[in-house]
């Protein structure tokens, strides 16, 4: 049984962590039967949060297309992203990222946050 959910477009600043690369086999052409008729698309998957209201947060997974030899961003890197958010009742949100631009600098530097814009929540 599927749960009702909501989909919204968002853009804003997000902190990403636990990046890992995921390979997804996709079919070429109409046939999905032959194992030799597939190739692989790569995505980076990150853990983040999605702020729905000034005090309400949802856990979220963000997925962005990635070249095969790309490496994950360091934990707590702040990025500006645009994407489609899908949230179901009682579950985590999923963000299908269409654009991602990380802020420069070292997220482990104590001064990293002081160089970021003050934006309290993403735009929807």
N, C-alpha and C positions, 0 to 999 in steps of 0.2 A: 504494500500500500504506500503510495507516495504522499508526502506531506505538502501542504500548501506552502508557497514561498514567495519571495519578492525578488525582483531584479531591478537594479538601478545603475546608472552610469555615475562614476565618481572620478574626481581628480583631486590631488592634494599630496600632503607629506606623510610618509609612512616610514616606520622603522622596521627593517627586515632582519631576520635571524634564521639560523639553522638551514642555510641554503644547501640544496642538493640537486644534482643533475638527474633528470629522468629521461629515459629513452622510450619513445612510443612508436611501435610499428604501425605503419599506415599502408593502405593498399594503393597500388598504382593501377589505374584503369578501373574496369567494372568487376573484374574477378578478384575475389578475396579467398579463393580456395587454394591456389598454388602458393606454397611457402616461398618460392623464388620470386614471387610477384609483389614483394613488399620492400619498403625501405624504411628508414628510421628518421624520426623528427625528435629533436632534443628540446627539453624545457628545463628551466631552473624553477624549483619550487621553494618558496620561503614561508616562514611563519611570521605573522604580523597580527595586528588588531584592526578592527574597523569600528570607528566611532559613529554611532547612529545619532546620538543626541549629546548634549554637553556632558552628561554623566554616564551614558550607556555605551558599553563596548561589547563587541562580539569577537571571539577568536576567529582568525581568518587564515586561509592559505592562499598565497599569491603565486600564480603560474605565469611565466613569461618565456617566450620563444628564446632559444639560446643556440649559438653555433656549437658544433660538436666538441671543440677544444676549449670552450669557455670555462672559467673557474667561478665559483660562487663569491658573492660579495662578503666582506667580513661581517660578523654578527654586529647588530645595532647600527648598521649603515642607514642613514636617512636618505630617502629618495623622493623625488617628485614622480608620481605615476598617474596615468589615466587607465581606466579599465572598467569592465563590467562586473558588478558584484551580484552574486546570487546567494540569498540567505533563506534558509528554511526554518520553520518553527522548531526551536529547541536544538539547533545544530550550529556548526561553525559556518561562517561565510566563505565563499570561494570567490577570489578576485582573478578574472582572466585579464591580465595586464596587456594593454596595447602599446603603451609607451612608458619607459622607465629611465630616469636620469638621476644617478646617484650624486649626492653632494660630495665634493672633494674633501680630502683630509682623512685622518686616522680616527675611527670611531672610539678607540681606546684612549685617545688623548683627552684629558680633563677639560680642555678648552673647545672641544668639537661642538658641543651643544650651543656654546655662546656665539658661534658663527652661523647659526641657522636662523631662518626667519621665524617669527612668532605667529603661528597660525593654529588656533585652538582645535579645529576639526576639519575634516575633508569637505569638499564641496560636492553636493549631490543635486 
